[in-house]
Structure formats: C-alpha cells, structure tokens
Amino acid sequence: MAIHQILRRSLSAGKILSSSKGSTDVPKGHFAVYVGEGEKRRFVIPVSYLNQSSFQDLLIQAEDEFGFDYPVGGLTIPCSEEVFTDLISRLDRI
C-alpha cells in the first residue's frame, strides 16, 4: 500500500480517536500516530515527515508488524518512544 493511502487511513482514524478521547482535533497539515512497544502514546506530527526516508522506513515496519489492523485504532508505529522522539528531533532539524 502506498504512503498516501497509509496517510489517508491514519488521518481518518486519528480524527475519530482524538474526538472520542476529548483531545483537540489534528491540525491541518498534521496527522496522529501512536508510538510505543507496550502502552501507546499519541503524537501529532507534520505531514511533511512522509517525504523523509527514515520515517517511511518506520511506516514499512509498522505495516509489516500490524498490517492495517492497528490495535489502538490509528496508525501505530512499533518502536520505543525514545527512538521515535530521536527520529522526530532529527527530522525537525531538516
């Protein structure tokens, strides 16, 4: 499945989950992902990260591990929060 299809699914799921949990909606140009190996933490990140090969690698890993049946109902990335926040901080500097 292509990256834009993954995004479309994650945006739909993210908006449903954010409204059902009382969180604010996902801002335009962003999408929600759930990260963690045990308990999942929700991150709202810019769509521009989808252009980065390191982020695409995480999406491929998520597809390999979860397919498209995510346990928390939204795009889930199977890595530790520490690894994810390190990647995000590097992407923020690009």
N, C-alpha and C positions, 0 to 999 in steps of 0.2 A: 504494500500500500504506500502511496506517495506521501511525502511530508505534508502537502496541503490538505490531504484527506485526514491525516492524523490531527492536524490543527483544527479542521472543521469539527471533528468529533470532540476534541478537547474543549473547544470554545463552548459548544452546546452543553456538555457535561459540567464545565466549570461554572457557567451561569446558573444552572439549576442548583448545583451544590452550594454556591455562595449565597443564593437567596434562601435556601432551605435551612442553612446554618446561621442565618442572621448576619452574615458578613456583607460588606459592601459589594456591589457589582464589580466585575472585572472592567477596568478602564479600557477605552478604545485603544487599540494597538498593543494590547497585552493579552495573556492567557494564563490560566491557572494550571499548575501541575502539583502533584502530590509526591513527596520525596521521603524516602526512609526505608530501612530494612525491616523494622518492626512497626511501631506506630508511625503513621504518615503525617507529615507537616505540609501545609498548603503554602505554595509560593506563587506569586503573580509576577510574571516576567514579560519582557518585551517580545513581540513577535519577531523582531529583527534577529533574535538569537537563532531562529530557524535556519538562517543563512550560514551559520558557523558549523564547520565540520565536527568540532568536538561535541557540540550539542546534538547534532544529527546522530553521532555515534551513540549517545545516551538514548535517543529515541529508538534506534535499531535494537539496542539491548532491551529496552522496555517491551518492544514488540516481541522479541524472542522469548522473554520470560513470561509475559502476561497475555500475549496475543492482543485482542481488543476487548477482553472481558476484565476490565480493571476492578480490583477488589473494593476500592472506595468510590467507584462510580465516575471517576475522572482520570485524566492522563496520569499514570503512575510511573515514576522513574525509580528503578530498583538500585539505588546506591545510598550510601550514608549521607546524612545532611552535610557533614564536613566536606566530603568530596564534591557535592553539588554546590555548596556555597563557595568553595575554592574555584570551581569552574566558572561560576557566575561572576565572581570578582575579577577573574581574568578577562571574561567577555566584556565586562563593563569598561575595561581599560582600552578596548579595541576601538 
